[in-house]
Amino acid sequence: MKVLVTGCAGFVGSHLTERLLNDGFEVLGIDSFLDYYSEKIKEANLKNARKNPRFEFIKADILELELKDVLEGVDCIFHQAAQAGVRSSWGDSFQIYTNSNILATQRLLEACARDRGERGIRRFVYASSSSVYGDTKSLPTCEHELPRPISPYGVSKLAGEHLCYLYWKNFGVPTIALRYFTVYGPRQRPDMAFYKFIDAIFNSRKITIYGDGNQTRDFTFVSDIVEANILAIDGGEDGNVYNIGGGSRISVNRIIDILEKITGKNAVVEHTKTQKGDVKDTYADISKAEADLGYKSRVSIEEGLKKQVMWHREHAQI
Ligand SMILES: NC(=O)c1ccc[n+]([C@@H]2O[C@H](COP(=O)([O-])OP(=O)(O)OC[C@H]3O[C@@H](n4cnc5c(N)ncnc54)[C@H](O)[C@@H]3O)[C@@H](O)[C@H]2O)c1
């Protein structure tokens, strides 16, 4: 089966691409190498996939491709490409978010609806985000909670979700949206908290924590996210959204304690004010994904952090 992974050079996309190749799929990857973080890192993310003869790569922006040709022979789409990051989504840069997260998603869906004729797409899996929930007080959060994002990024991801729903409703494109809860693990984006914490500990720099550190997150190891995508090829119901979380909730302060234990080093922490757009807590109710997709979170936070620390030690200094 031939599948398309957009954003294949990114953190999640590169892991998903490798898993699909290992499982015997033919993978077409698209990535524009958006300059949100270093091109060198994205090249390194793609290194393993590029060695596989079943991997084909197109370095281009989804907005500029002739999608009819690109989608020829593609059975499934894993749409991971996006401008990620909550804090940089304010101001003029929202334009990048609307382009990559809303327009690019609409363009792909439109191509699925318009260009595929008799042989439709088997599944269109959209990488959504827990950011769509905003500062909900309803924890753990179910999918039927009213999404109320508090960041422009969250708004852009929610718009993408709505587009997935309406292209299913009107044109029968078999979309599924997976709401990822903070993903971590090897190759985590360098702007993300764990990457920055581990890097600071290794290099004896101060760790900056926004707020008092009692904010909690449902952290999800990247292989669990990848597994959810694989399950979504055939599982779940078209037009639906599913929470994909790590199955537990933990404070940022506790994460620092665990990292100190794993690295055997002390962390020097400074607290600054909370950032606009950051939510207080996230905690996924994953019962719908368990029931419909057969999803289970398999990697504990201690085990996952050990893997990320090990990876950082070996690879992150590029
Ligand atoms: N990492 C997380 O914690 C997290 C949480 C929730 C949701 N998500 C979602 O998961 C997906 C992957 O996130 P990530 O952390 O791997 O981000 P990432 O930035 O590492 O990967 C995204 C990739 O998409 C590419 N891209 C962006 N716009 C493009 C376009 N128009 N055309 C082609 N390529 C384009 C970028 O170059 C990048 O390599 C995103 O959709 C993100 O919104 C991530």
The ligand as an SDF file (V2000), in Angstrom:
LIG
                    3D

 44 48  0  0  0  0  0  0  0  0999 V2000
    4.7360   17.7600   18.9740 N   0  0  0  0  0  0  0  0  0  0  0  0
    3.6370   17.8700   19.6910 C   0  0  0  0  0  0  0  0  0  0  0  0
    3.6630   17.8540   20.9330 O   0  0  0  0  0  0  0  0  0  0  0  0
    2.3010   18.0010   19.0140 C   0  0  0  0  0  0  0  0  0  0  0  0
    1.1490   18.0740   19.8340 C   0  0  0  0  0  0  0  0  0  0  0  0
   -0.0800   18.1890   19.2140 C   0  0  0  0  0  0  0  0  0  0  0  0
   -0.1850   18.2020   17.8300 C   0  0  0  0  0  0  0  0  0  0  0  0
    0.9470   18.1630   17.0760 N   0  0  0  0  0  0  0  0  0  0  0  0
    0.8050   18.1770   15.6270 C   0  0  0  0  0  0  0  0  0  0  0  0
    1.5670   17.1030   15.1180 O   0  0  0  0  0  0  0  0  0  0  0  0
    2.1140   17.4440   13.8440 C   0  0  0  0  0  0  0  0  0  0  0  0
    3.6070   17.2170   13.8490 C   0  0  0  0  0  0  0  0  0  0  0  0
    4.1960   18.0610   14.8410 O   0  0  0  0  0  0  0  0  0  0  0  0
    5.7620   18.0570   15.1070 P   0  0  0  0  0  0  0  0  0  0  0  0
    5.9800   18.3530   16.5360 O   0  0  0  0  0  0  0  0  0  0  0  0
    6.3590   16.8440   14.4930 O   0  0  0  0  0  0  0  0  0  0  0  0
    6.2030   19.3560   14.2760 O   0  0  0  0  0  0  0  0  0  0  0  0
    7.4480   19.5800   13.2990 P   0  0  0  0  0  0  0  0  0  0  0  0
    7.5650   21.0500   13.1340 O   0  0  0  0  0  0  0  0  0  0  0  0
    8.6360   18.8540   13.8120 O   0  0  0  0  0  0  0  0  0  0  0  0
    6.9800   18.8930   11.9520 O   0  0  0  0  0  0  0  0  0  0  0  0
    6.1230   19.5070   11.0380 C   0  0  0  0  0  0  0  0  0  0  0  0
    6.7650   19.4460    9.6590 C   0  0  0  0  0  0  0  0  0  0  0  0
    5.8320   19.9570    8.7000 O   0  0  0  0  0  0  0  0  0  0  0  0
    6.5640   20.6670    7.7080 C   0  0  0  0  0  0  0  0  0  0  0  0
    5.6300   21.6050    7.0620 N   0  0  0  0  0  0  0  0  0  0  0  0
    4.9690   22.6320    7.6510 C   0  0  0  0  0  0  0  0  0  0  0  0
    4.1900   23.2590    6.7430 N   0  0  0  0  0  0  0  0  0  0  0  0
    4.3560   22.6180    5.5620 C   0  0  0  0  0  0  0  0  0  0  0  0
    3.8190   22.7970    4.2640 C   0  0  0  0  0  0  0  0  0  0  0  0
    2.9540   23.7880    4.0050 N   0  0  0  0  0  0  0  0  0  0  0  0
    4.2010   21.9580    3.2710 N   0  0  0  0  0  0  0  0  0  0  0  0
    5.0820   20.9400    3.5310 C   0  0  0  0  0  0  0  0  0  0  0  0
    5.6310   20.7270    4.7530 N   0  0  0  0  0  0  0  0  0  0  0  0
    5.2750   21.5540    5.7610 C   0  0  0  0  0  0  0  0  0  0  0  0
    7.6830   21.3550    8.4830 C   0  0  0  0  0  0  0  0  0  0  0  0
    8.7880   21.6760    7.6510 O   0  0  0  0  0  0  0  0  0  0  0  0
    8.0290   20.3200    9.5520 C   0  0  0  0  0  0  0  0  0  0  0  0
    9.1440   19.5250    9.1720 O   0  0  0  0  0  0  0  0  0  0  0  0
    1.6890   18.8780   13.5890 C   0  0  0  0  0  0  0  0  0  0  0  0
    0.5300   18.8660   12.7990 O   0  0  0  0  0  0  0  0  0  0  0  0
    1.3800   19.4160   14.9710 C   0  0  0  0  0  0  0  0  0  0  0  0
    0.4470   20.4800   14.9220 O   0  0  0  0  0  0  0  0  0  0  0  0
    2.1790   18.0530   17.6370 C   0  0  0  0  0  0  0  0  0  0  0  0
  1  2  1  0
  2  3  2  0
  2  4  1  0
  4  5  1  0
  4 44  2  0
  5  6  2  0
  6  7  1  0
  7  8  2  0
  8  9  1  0
  8 44  1  0
  9 10  1  0
  9 42  1  0
 10 11  1  0
 11 12  1  0
 11 40  1  0
 12 13  1  0
 13 14  1  0
 14 15  2  0
 14 16  1  0
 14 17  1  0
 17 18  1  0
 18 19  2  0
 18 20  1  0
 18 21  1  0
 21 22  1  0
 22 23  1  0
 23 24  1  0
 23 38  1  0
 24 25  1  0
 25 26  1  0
 25 36  1  0
 26 27  1  0
 26 35  1  0
 27 28  2  0
 28 29  1  0
 29 30  1  0
 29 35  2  0
 30 31  1  0
 30 32  2  0
 32 33  1  0
 33 34  2  0
 34 35  1  0
 36 37  1  0
 36 38  1  0
 38 39  1  0
 40 41  1  0
 40 42  1  0
 42 43  1  0
M  CHG  2   8   1  16  -1
M  END
$$$$
